[in-house]
Amino acid sequence: MLRSFLRAWTGATPGSSRRVRLRTLATIRWVAVLGQLAAVLFVQFGLGYPLPLIEVLLVIGASAAVNLWVTALGRRRTWLSDRTAARYLAFDLLQLAALLFLTGGLTNPFAVLILAPVTVAATVLSRVSTATLSLLAVLVALGLGLWHRPLPWPTPDFAVPPVYLLGFGVALALSSLFLAAYVFSVAEEARRMSDALSASQMALDREQRVSALGALAAAAAHELGSPLGTIAVVAKELARDLPPGSPLAADVALLQSQSDRCRAILAALAARPEVRGGPFLEIGRLADLVQEAAAAHARPGIRLTVEERLAEGGGGAPPVRRSPEILHGLGTLLQNAIEFATAEVHVPILWSADSVTLTISDDGPGFPSDLLARLGEPYLSGGDRGRGGEHEHMGLGIFIAETLLARSGAVVTMANRPEEGAEVTVRWDRASLAVPG
């Protein structure tokens, strides 16, 4: 029942577990064991405070024994599931609680170490595991405030006021909850950003592979064209020179038909958008790049108009380099516009003396007003409103597009049009985009 409550409270799912490196937890525990042993021996022999040394050493030894077993297990198992890692951290928390119980409870200054397992959990574990360990830390802090063996203070009549112990216990409990929530939110944001950047790199790698494949196909089509034409000419001459009724006539006719078929295949291959941008079209007009990026996302009934305009004194429209970053970034933005447009997507390109501005405008519903300021954040869910549609994470595609276009020197801004629809503006410095003539 507690697990169901935690899952409902945190929004976690059974399959949302993370994997944790076993060596990391083992190293942390060895540091804790050595630190506990050093502190106990210093208090016992350095300061001369009599402690229940045998019991304390047994508690520390239990932690060391578990770590030896974990280290042996690590030879066969490198990674731990989220649930298993949470159990290890729960053991560390209970071991620390037993040690504090024997050495003064909350009057022991090292009681603040109760926060350590919670902080580690918030960094690497799921919400459910972090919340569970936080609640365990709260119970430990409150329990140690009520039940513990006293510390052997130098002054026999010295006692910590109960109100202080109560306040310290409440402070530890609240700190464990606050730290868990704060550290988890920061770590989760870092994980999400790392995942989004990885997705951006994968998208760029995929675009580069497609471009390389297109270049290879275009080169093959070009190189095979000449020998295939020679074969066709020779086959035609053979057919003309054969006497009527020759037994070779059928073979020559088959050779002609197959050569014609090969030429048709090469022509179709060369006509594919990813091939047209091969080695022979590494540079070209920006308008052509927009058409190429939008070709794979065309929808019946949606008109795409692309026009290049020159600002006064801006000179001509120079060629640009065919970049996988630009192709994939513009393709994602154009896909979004075409998907939600009612009838038209308009893409004006304005060249000025020092910049080039490309605007993607559509006549669709526009961006949700409450999400507009956050567009570009990864894994931003738009639900079923506006341009969110059925896409659970509409923000990832836009994040990837912005990231890839930024690598080409572009700045992307998004807004809703005053009349209707969305408007995405991509601006480059002319010098960073144009290829010198």
Secondary structure in CASP SS format (residue, H / E / C, confidence):
PFRMAT SS
TARGET T0000
AUTHOR 0000-0000-0000
METHOD secondary structure of the structure
MODEL  1
M C 1.00
L H 1.00
R H 1.00
S H 1.00
F H 1.00
L H 1.00
R H 1.00
A H 1.00
W H 1.00
T H 1.00
G C 1.00
A C 1.00
T C 1.00
P C 1.00
G C 1.00
S C 1.00
S C 1.00
R C 1.00
R C 1.00
V E 1.00
R E 1.00
L H 1.00
R H 1.00
T H 1.00
L H 1.00
A H 1.00
T H 1.00
I H 1.00
R H 1.00
W H 1.00
V H 1.00
A H 1.00
V H 1.00
L H 1.00
G H 1.00
Q H 1.00
L H 1.00
A H 1.00
A H 1.00
V H 1.00
L H 1.00
F H 1.00
V H 1.00
Q H 1.00
F H 1.00
G H 1.00
L C 1.00
G C 1.00
Y C 1.00
P C 1.00
L C 1.00
P C 1.00
L H 1.00
I H 1.00
E H 1.00
V H 1.00
L H 1.00
L H 1.00
V H 1.00
I H 1.00
G H 1.00
A H 1.00
S H 1.00
A H 1.00
A H 1.00
V H 1.00
N H 1.00
L H 1.00
W H 1.00
V H 1.00
T H 1.00
A H 1.00
L H 1.00
G H 1.00
R C 1.00
R C 1.00
R C 1.00
T C 1.00
W E 1.00
L E 1.00
S C 1.00
D H 1.00
R H 1.00
T H 1.00
A H 1.00
A H 1.00
R H 1.00
Y H 1.00
L H 1.00
A H 1.00
F H 1.00
D H 1.00
L H 1.00
L H 1.00
Q H 1.00
L H 1.00
A H 1.00
A H 1.00
L H 1.00
L H 1.00
F H 1.00
L H 1.00
T C 1.00
G C 1.00
G H 1.00
L H 1.00
T H 1.00
N C 1.00
P H 1.00
F H 1.00
A H 1.00
V H 1.00
L H 1.00
I H 1.00
L H 1.00
A H 1.00
P H 1.00
V H 1.00
T H 1.00
V H 1.00
A H 1.00
A H 1.00
T H 1.00
V H 1.00
L C 1.00
S C 1.00
R H 1.00
V H 1.00
S H 1.00
T H 1.00
A H 1.00
T H 1.00
L H 1.00
S H 1.00
L H 1.00
L H 1.00
A H 1.00
V H 1.00
L H 1.00
V H 1.00
A H 1.00
L H 1.00
G H 1.00
L H 1.00
G H 1.00
L H 1.00
W C 1.00
H C 1.00
R C 1.00
P C 1.00
L C 1.00
P C 1.00
W C 1.00
P C 1.00
T C 1.00
P C 1.00
D C 1.00
F C 1.00
A C 1.00
V C 1.00
P C 1.00
P H 1.00
V H 1.00
Y H 1.00
L H 1.00
L H 1.00
G H 1.00
F H 1.00
G H 1.00
V H 1.00
A H 1.00
L H 1.00
A H 1.00
L H 1.00
S H 1.00
S H 1.00
L H 1.00
F H 1.00
L H 1.00
A H 1.00
A H 1.00
Y H 1.00
V H 1.00
F H 1.00
S H 1.00
V H 1.00
A H 1.00
E H 1.00
E H 1.00
A H 1.00
R H 1.00
R H 1.00
M H 1.00
S H 1.00
D H 1.00
A H 1.00
L H 1.00
S H 1.00
A H 1.00
S H 1.00
Q H 1.00
M H 1.00
A H 1.00
L H 1.00
D H 1.00
R H 1.00
E H 1.00
Q H 1.00
R H 1.00
V H 1.00
S H 1.00
A H 1.00
L H 1.00
G H 1.00
A H 1.00
L H 1.00
A H 1.00
A H 1.00
A H 1.00
A H 1.00
A H 1.00
H H 1.00
E H 1.00
L H 1.00
G H 1.00
S H 1.00
P H 1.00
L H 1.00
G H 1.00
T H 1.00
I H 1.00
A H 1.00
V H 1.00
V H 1.00
A H 1.00
K H 1.00
E H 1.00
L H 1.00
A H 1.00
R H 1.00
D H 1.00
L C 1.00
P C 1.00
P C 1.00
G C 1.00
S C 1.00
P C 1.00
L C 1.00
A H 1.00
A H 1.00
D H 1.00
V H 1.00
A H 1.00
L H 1.00
L H 1.00
Q H 1.00
S H 1.00
Q H 1.00
S H 1.00
D H 1.00
R H 1.00
C H 1.00
R H 1.00
A H 1.00
I H 1.00
L H 1.00
A H 1.00
A H 1.00
L H 1.00
A H 1.00
A H 1.00
R C 1.00
P H 1.00
E H 1.00
V H 1.00
R H 1.00
G C 1.00
G C 1.00
P H 1.00
F H 1.00
L H 1.00
E C 1.00
I E 1.00
G E 1.00
R C 1.00
L H 1.00
A H 1.00
D H 1.00
L H 1.00
V H 1.00
Q H 1.00
E H 1.00
A H 1.00
A H 1.00
A H 1.00
A C 1.00
H C 1.00
A C 1.00
R C 1.00
P C 1.00
G C 1.00
I C 1.00
R E 1.00
L E 1.00
T E 1.00
V E 1.00
E E 1.00
E E 1.00
R E 1.00
L E 1.00
A C 1.00
E C 1.00
G C 1.00
G C 1.00
G C 1.00
G C 1.00
A C 1.00
P C 1.00
P C 1.00
V E 1.00
R E 1.00
R C 1.00
S C 1.00
P H 1.00
E H 1.00
I H 1.00
L H 1.00
H H 1.00
G H 1.00
L H 1.00
G H 1.00
T H 1.00
L H 1.00
L H 1.00
Q H 1.00
N H 1.00
A H 1.00
I H 1.00
E H 1.00
F H 1.00
A C 1.00
T C 1.00
A C 1.00
E E 1.00
V E 1.00
H E 1.00
V E 1.00
P E 1.00
I E 1.00
L E 1.00
W E 1.00
S C 1.00
A C 1.00
D C 1.00
S E 1.00
V E 1.00
T E 1.00
L E 1.00
T E 1.00
I E 1.00
S E 1.00
D E 1.00
D C 1.00
G C 1.00
P C 1.00
G C 1.00
F C 1.00
P C 1.00
S C 1.00
D C 1.00
L C 1.00
L H 1.00
A H 1.00
R H 1.00
L C 1.00
G C 1.00
E C 1.00
P C 1.00
Y C 1.00
L C 1.00
S C 1.00
G C 1.00
G C 1.00
D C 1.00
R C 1.00
G C 1.00
R C 1.00
G C 1.00
G C 1.00
E C 1.00
H C 1.00
E C 1.00
H C 1.00
M H 1.00
G H 1.00
L H 1.00
G H 1.00
I H 1.00
F H 1.00
I H 1.00
A H 1.00
E H 1.00
T H 1.00
L H 1.00
L H 1.00
A H 1.00
R H 1.00
S C 1.00
G C 1.00
A C 1.00
V E 1.00
V E 1.00
T E 1.00
M E 1.00
A E 1.00
N E 1.00
R C 1.00
P C 1.00
E C 1.00
E C 1.00
G C 1.00
A E 1.00
E E 1.00
V E 1.00
T E 1.00
V E 1.00
R E 1.00
W E 1.00
D E 1.00
R H 1.00
A H 1.00
S H 1.00
L H 1.00
A E 1.00
V C 1.00
P C 1.00
G C 1.00
END
